Amino acid sequence: MLYKTTAIIASTLLISACSGGVGPSATISQPSSATAGAQPNSLPQSGQGNSGGVVSGDGPAAAGVEATMRYNRRDGVARAERWMGAQVEFHNGDLTGVSINCSRAGGGAVVPECQATNAEKAWLVNELSGSYAYAGGFAVEGHGTARDQDSFVTVHSGPGMNPGEAVTLPGESVDYRGQFQAGAGLTVNGTHHEGRVTGSVDLTADFASGALSADFGGSLYDETIKDYVRLDAGFEDAVIGQDGRFFNTADTTFSYNGSQAWGELDGAFYGPNAEEAAGTFGFGNASGGMTGIMLGCTEYNPSNCVAPAPRF
């Protein structure tokens, strides 16, 4: 199955980047428009995605890869929620000039291979969808000058259907609940496990102070032993910018498997009243690490948040 194969590829790339505690600094460049302490405001839905952790076979995870996601509407169907798939175009770094066009199989079928430009192959590995937000993980093989680079890229985006809509940020503390998906590695009692991890995420956004925290809890499936391993992670004091984006700074603390970790985080709030939070992450420590996507809603249930079938 393509999905299964791609998940293994993504996990393998992740482990090569995160094993031995090697990883990026917990500090990334702060967007010029973002400052701590976000007061209620309105902002446009830009449809931009940004990677919270790109895992390359040639080095450690790195943040800051920008991408634009555009949705492909089904021909002859005017209803906004009827979409055939999405095209993602990358703008900087090793993935400059790469674009992928992914359709959806539907009905629980295996997602087909994406069409790729300036790359040999690409697959949609992970995806989470709400009513207003989308987050996806893509494996891209054979890109770069010599077509010898492989990457796992995570992006988040708005629906791209009504670009004129605005998001109004609340002025108080708001709780979000949702799910996350990632490729991961974890050493427990001297045994290293690799695989795909899924689970729940609880986020608390204090819009008055501009601070965001989250707790991750899930299970990593190790195909070698055909069993699940518990995985817990989290972060505190990420910054909510006045533009509605959230990101880590030098003051953000990460944990992975019960110990301090390095991390990279990028996300945004979506919906008329910031009903949803979607983002990407990559963090870990000496015991392993994970790179993936998350999506949470203020009113969580499987039919309106992190649905398995995105609304496109």
C-alpha positions as CSV (number, residue, x, y, z in Angstrom):
1,M,0.0,0.0,0.0
2,L,1.3,3.4,-0.9
3,Y,0.1,5.0,2.3
4,K,1.9,2.4,4.4
5,T,5.1,2.6,2.4
6,T,5.2,6.4,2.6
7,A,4.6,6.4,6.3
8,I,7.6,4.2,6.8
9,I,9.7,6.4,4.5
10,A,8.7,9.5,6.6
11,S,9.4,7.8,9.8
12,T,12.8,6.6,8.6
13,L,13.8,10.1,7.6
14,L,12.6,11.4,10.9
15,I,14.7,9.0,12.9
16,S,17.8,9.8,11.0
17,A,17.3,13.4,11.9
18,C,16.3,13.0,15.5
19,S,18.3,10.1,16.8
20,G,21.0,10.8,19.4
21,G,19.4,14.0,20.5
22,V,20.6,15.8,17.4
23,G,18.1,18.4,16.3
24,P,17.5,22.1,15.6
25,S,17.5,24.8,18.2
26,A,14.3,25.7,19.9
27,T,14.6,29.2,18.5
28,I,13.3,30.2,15.1
29,S,13.0,33.6,13.5
30,Q,10.0,35.5,14.8
31,P,7.7,36.9,12.1
32,S,8.1,40.7,11.9
33,S,4.3,41.2,12.3
34,A,4.0,39.0,15.4
35,T,4.5,40.2,18.9
36,A,3.6,38.7,22.3
37,G,0.3,39.7,23.7
38,A,-2.2,39.5,20.9
39,Q,-5.3,41.7,21.4
40,P,-8.6,40.9,19.7
41,N,-8.3,41.8,16.0
42,S,-9.3,40.7,12.6
43,L,-7.0,39.1,10.0
44,P,-7.4,37.7,6.5
45,Q,-7.3,34.0,5.8
46,S,-4.1,33.9,3.7
47,G,-4.2,30.3,2.7
48,Q,-0.4,30.1,3.4
49,G,1.1,27.0,5.0
50,N,4.5,26.8,6.7
51,S,6.4,23.8,7.8
52,G,7.0,23.2,11.4
53,G,9.6,20.6,10.7
54,V,11.1,19.4,7.4
55,V,12.9,16.2,7.8
56,S,15.6,15.7,5.2
57,G,17.7,12.6,4.6
58,D,20.7,14.8,4.4
59,G,20.4,16.5,7.8
60,P,18.4,17.4,10.9
61,A,14.9,18.9,10.9
62,A,14.7,22.5,9.8
63,A,11.9,25.0,10.0
64,G,10.8,27.8,7.8
65,V,9.8,26.2,4.5
66,E,7.0,28.2,3.1
67,A,4.3,26.8,0.9
68,T,1.0,27.8,-0.6
69,M,-1.9,25.4,-0.8
70,R,-4.5,25.8,-3.5
71,Y,-7.7,23.7,-3.8
72,N,-8.9,22.0,-6.9
73,R,-12.7,22.4,-7.3
74,R,-14.7,19.6,-8.9
75,D,-15.7,20.6,-12.5
76,G,-19.4,21.7,-12.8
77,V,-20.0,21.7,-9.0
78,A,-20.5,25.1,-7.5
79,R,-20.8,24.1,-3.8
80,A,-17.8,25.3,-1.9
81,E,-17.2,22.0,-0.1
82,R,-16.9,19.9,-3.3
83,W,-13.2,19.8,-4.0
84,M,-11.1,17.2,-5.9
85,G,-7.8,17.8,-4.1
86,A,-5.1,20.3,-3.5
87,Q,-1.9,21.6,-5.0
88,V,1.0,22.6,-2.8
89,E,3.8,24.9,-4.1
90,F,7.0,25.4,-2.1
91,H,8.8,28.7,-2.2
92,N,12.1,28.5,-0.5
93,G,14.9,26.3,0.8
94,D,15.7,22.9,-0.8
95,L,12.2,22.6,-2.0
96,T,12.2,25.8,-4.0
97,G,10.3,25.2,-7.3
98,V,8.7,22.0,-6.2
99,S,5.0,21.6,-6.5
100,I,2.7,18.6,-5.9
101,N,-0.9,18.0,-7.0
102,C,-2.7,15.5,-4.8
103,S,-6.2,14.1,-5.5
104,R,-8.2,12.1,-3.0
105,A,-9.3,8.5,-3.4
106,G,-12.3,8.7,-1.0
107,G,-14.2,5.9,0.6
108,G,-11.2,4.9,2.8
109,A,-9.2,3.9,-0.3
110,V,-5.4,4.4,-0.4
111,V,-4.5,7.9,-1.4
112,P,-2.9,7.8,-4.9
113,E,0.6,9.1,-5.6
114,C,0.6,12.9,-6.1
115,Q,1.7,14.5,-9.4
116,A,5.0,16.2,-8.8
117,T,6.9,19.0,-10.5
118,N,10.7,19.2,-10.0
119,A,10.6,16.0,-7.9
120,E,10.5,12.3,-8.8
121,K,7.6,11.2,-6.5
122,A,5.3,12.6,-3.8
123,W,2.6,11.2,-1.5
124,L,0.1,12.5,0.9
125,V,1.0,10.8,4.2
126,N,-1.0,12.4,7.0
127,E,-4.0,14.8,6.9
128,L,-6.4,16.4,9.4
129,S,-9.4,18.5,8.5
130,G,-11.8,20.8,10.3
131,S,-14.5,23.0,9.1
132,Y,-12.1,25.9,8.6
133,A,-8.5,24.5,8.7
134,Y,-6.4,21.8,7.1
135,A,-3.1,20.2,8.0
136,G,-1.2,17.7,5.9
137,G,2.1,15.8,5.8
138,F,3.7,15.1,2.4
139,A,6.6,12.9,1.5
140,V,8.6,14.3,-1.5
141,E,11.3,12.2,-3.1
142,G,14.0,13.0,-5.7
143,H,14.1,16.8,-5.5
144,G,17.0,19.2,-5.5
145,T,19.6,20.0,-8.2
146,A,20.7,16.4,-8.5
147,R,17.3,14.9,-7.7
148,D,18.8,13.0,-4.8
149,Q,17.0,14.7,-1.9
150,D,14.1,13.2,0.0
151,S,11.9,15.2,2.5
152,F,8.9,14.9,4.7
153,V,7.0,18.2,4.7
154,T,4.2,19.4,6.9
155,V,1.9,22.3,6.1
156,H,-1.3,23.9,7.5
157,S,-3.7,26.1,5.6
158,G,-7.2,27.7,5.6
159,P,-9.8,26.3,3.3
160,G,-8.9,28.7,0.5
161,M,-12.6,29.0,-0.5
162,N,-13.5,32.4,0.8
163,P,-10.3,34.5,1.0
164,G,-12.2,37.6,1.9
165,E,-13.4,36.1,5.2
166,A,-11.7,37.4,8.4
167,V,-10.8,35.7,11.7
168,T,-11.5,37.6,14.9
169,L,-9.3,36.5,17.8
170,P,-11.0,36.2,21.2
171,G,-9.7,38.3,24.1
172,E,-9.8,35.5,26.7
173,S,-8.4,32.0,27.3
174,V,-9.8,29.4,25.0
175,D,-9.3,25.6,25.1
176,Y,-9.0,23.4,22.0
177,R,-9.2,19.7,21.7
178,G,-8.2,17.6,18.7
179,Q,-5.8,15.1,17.2
180,F,-2.2,14.9,15.9
181,Q,-0.4,12.6,13.5
182,A,3.3,12.2,13.1
183,G,6.2,10.0,12.1
184,A,8.1,9.2,15.3
185,G,10.9,7.3,17.0
186,L,11.1,6.5,20.7
187,T,13.6,4.6,22.9
188,V,11.9,2.9,25.9
189,N,13.9,0.7,28.4
190,G,16.8,0.5,25.9
191,T,14.7,-0.6,23.0
192,H,14.2,1.9,20.1
193,H,10.8,1.9,18.4
194,E,9.9,3.6,15.0
195,G,6.6,4.1,13.3
196,R,3.6,6.3,13.0
197,V,2.0,7.9,16.0
198,T,-1.5,9.2,16.4
199,G,-3.3,10.6,19.4
200,S,-5.1,13.5,21.1
201,V,-3.9,17.0,21.6
202,D,-5.2,19.6,24.1
203,L,-4.3,23.2,23.6
204,T,-4.9,26.3,25.8
205,A,-4.6,29.7,24.0
206,D,-4.5,32.7,26.3
207,F,-5.3,35.4,23.7
208,A,-4.9,38.2,26.3
209,S,-1.3,37.4,27.1
210,G,-0.5,35.9,23.7
211,A,0.7,32.5,25.1
212,L,-0.1,28.9,23.9
213,S,0.5,25.6,25.5
214,A,-0.3,22.0,24.5
215,D,-0.3,18.4,25.7
216,F,0.1,15.5,23.3
217,G,-0.8,11.9,24.2
218,G,-0.8,9.0,21.8
219,S,0.5,5.6,20.7
220,L,3.3,4.8,18.4
221,Y,2.8,1.6,16.4
222,D,6.0,-0.4,16.0
223,E,5.6,-2.7,13.0
224,T,8.5,-4.8,14.1
225,I,6.9,-5.9,17.3
226,K,3.4,-5.4,16.0
227,D,2.4,-3.5,19.1
228,Y,1.9,0.0,20.4
229,V,4.1,2.2,22.6
230,R,2.8,5.1,24.7
231,L,4.1,8.5,23.7
232,D,3.6,11.8,25.6
233,A,4.9,15.3,24.6
234,G,4.0,19.0,25.0
235,F,5.1,22.6,24.9
236,E,4.5,25.8,27.0
237,D,4.9,29.5,26.3
238,A,4.6,29.4,22.5
239,V,3.7,32.9,21.2
240,I,0.4,33.9,19.6
241,G,1.1,36.8,17.3
242,Q,-1.3,39.7,16.5
243,D,-1.5,38.2,13.0
244,G,-3.1,35.1,14.4
245,R,-0.1,32.8,13.8
246,F,1.6,30.9,16.7
247,F,5.2,29.9,16.9
248,N,8.0,29.0,19.3
249,T,10.7,31.3,20.5
250,A,13.7,30.9,22.8
251,D,11.3,31.1,25.8
252,T,9.2,28.1,24.6
253,T,9.8,24.9,26.5
254,F,9.2,21.5,24.9
255,S,9.0,18.0,26.4
256,Y,9.2,14.6,24.8
257,N,8.8,11.3,26.6
258,G,8.9,13.1,29.9
259,S,12.1,15.0,29.3
260,Q,13.1,18.4,28.0
261,A,13.3,18.6,24.2
262,W,14.2,20.9,21.3
263,G,11.3,21.9,19.1
264,E,9.9,23.8,16.1
265,L,6.3,24.9,15.9
266,D,4.2,26.8,13.4
267,G,0.5,27.3,13.2
268,A,-2.5,29.6,13.0
269,F,-6.1,30.1,14.1
270,Y,-8.9,29.6,11.6
271,G,-12.6,30.2,11.5
272,P,-14.7,33.4,12.0
273,N,-14.0,33.4,15.8
274,A,-10.8,31.3,15.8
275,E,-12.8,28.1,16.3
276,E,-10.0,26.0,15.1
277,A,-6.2,25.8,15.6
278,A,-4.0,24.0,13.1
279,G,-0.3,23.6,13.0
280,T,2.9,21.7,12.3
281,F,5.7,20.6,14.6
282,G,9.0,18.8,14.9
283,F,10.5,18.1,18.2
284,G,12.4,15.5,20.3
285,N,15.4,14.7,22.4
286,A,17.9,11.9,23.1
287,S,15.1,9.3,23.4
288,G,13.8,10.1,19.9
289,G,11.5,12.6,18.2
290,M,8.5,13.2,16.0
291,T,7.5,15.5,13.1
292,G,3.8,15.9,12.2
293,I,0.6,17.9,12.2
294,M,-2.1,18.8,14.7
295,L,-5.6,20.3,14.5
296,G,-7.9,21.2,17.4
297,C,-11.4,22.7,17.7
298,T,-13.2,24.6,20.5
299,E,-16.2,22.2,20.1
300,Y,-14.6,18.9,19.3
301,N,-16.4,15.9,17.8
302,P,-15.2,13.5,15.0
303,S,-17.8,14.8,12.6
304,N,-16.8,18.5,12.7
305,C,-13.1,18.4,13.7
306,V,-10.1,16.3,12.4
307,A,-12.5,14.4,10.1
308,P,-10.8,11.6,8.1
309,A,-12.2,13.1,4.8
310,P,-11.1,16.7,4.3
311,R,-13.7,19.1,2.9
312,F,-12.1,19.3,-0.6
